Amino acid sequence: MITDELKSKLPQYMKSNDTLRLSVLRYLLAQIKNKEIDLRTSKEELGDAHVAKILKKELKKRREVIELAEKARREDVVERETSELNVLKEFCELLPDYEF
């Protein structure tokens, strides 16, 4: 399952002091955990389709922030969000069956 693959990357990023990837991964895992908790009431299992949907939502969110920051001429925000967007795109490669 994709969640296990993502969790296995945590120690790797910690050891390499990759704070950007580590923070994005932790946030993504928190969103996945929230979805898992939401699904408990419907007794539905968390699957790769749910993770793909969360990734799509996060990608969309980053793109919107980048667009707004560009209009506001906030280069620092654009740079940070673009970096986070690129990391999320790396995680999307773990789900080749889904279109992002």
C-alpha positions in Angstrom: 0.0 0.0 0.0 1.2 3.5 -0.8 0.8 4.7 2.8 3.4 2.1 3.9 5.8 3.3 1.2 5.4 6.9 2.3 6.0 6.0 6.0 9.1 4.1 5.1 10.6 7.3 3.6 10.3 9.1 7.0 13.6 7.7 8.5 15.4 8.2 5.2 14.5 12.0 5.2 15.3 12.3 8.9 18.8 10.8 8.4 19.6 13.0 5.5 18.3 16.1 7.2 16.0 16.8 4.3 13.6 19.2 6.2 11.6 20.2 3.2 10.6 16.6 2.2 10.2 15.6 5.8 7.8 18.4 6.5 5.8 17.8 3.3 5.7 14.1 4.0 4.6 14.6 7.6 1.8 16.9 6.5 0.7 14.5 3.9 0.7 11.6 6.3 -1.4 13.7 8.7 -4.0 14.3 6.0 -4.0 10.6 5.2 -4.6 9.8 8.9 -7.4 12.3 9.0 -9.1 10.6 6.1 -8.6 7.2 7.7 -10.3 8.5 10.8 -13.2 9.9 8.7 -13.6 6.5 7.0 -14.0 4.6 10.3 -17.6 5.8 10.6 -18.5 4.3 7.2 -16.4 1.2 7.9 -14.5 1.8 4.6 -10.9 0.9 4.2 -8.3 3.5 3.2 -7.0 2.7 -0.2 -4.6 4.0 -2.8 -7.6 5.8 -4.5 -8.1 7.8 -1.3 -4.4 8.7 -1.1 -4.5 9.8 -4.7 -7.4 12.0 -4.0 -5.6 13.6 -1.1 -2.5 14.1 -3.2 -4.6 15.8 -6.0 -6.2 18.1 -3.4 -2.8 19.1 -2.0 -1.4 19.7 -5.5 -4.4 21.9 -6.3 -4.0 23.8 -3.1 -0.3 24.5 -3.8 -1.0 25.6 -7.3 -3.7 28.1 -6.1 -1.4 29.5 -3.5 1.4 29.9 -6.1 -1.0 31.8 -8.4 -2.2 34.1 -5.6 1.4 34.7 -4.4 2.5 35.6 -7.9 -0.2 38.2 -8.2 0.8 39.6 -4.8 4.4 39.5 -5.9 5.4 37.4 -2.9 8.4 35.6 -4.3 9.3 33.9 -1.0 5.9 32.2 -0.9 6.1 31.3 -4.5 9.5 29.7 -4.0 8.4 27.7 -0.9 5.1 26.5 -2.4 6.8 25.5 -5.7 9.3 23.5 -3.7 6.5 21.7 -1.8 4.6 21.2 -5.1 7.7 19.5 -6.6 8.0 17.2 -3.5 4.3 16.2 -3.8 4.8 15.4 -7.5 7.6 13.0 -6.4 5.1 11.3 -4.2 2.7 11.1 -7.1 5.2 8.9 -9.0 4.5 6.2 -6.4 1.0 6.0 -7.8 1.5 5.4 -11.5 -2.1 4.2 -12.1 -3.6 7.5 -11.2 -3.6 10.8 -13.2 -2.6 14.0 -11.4 
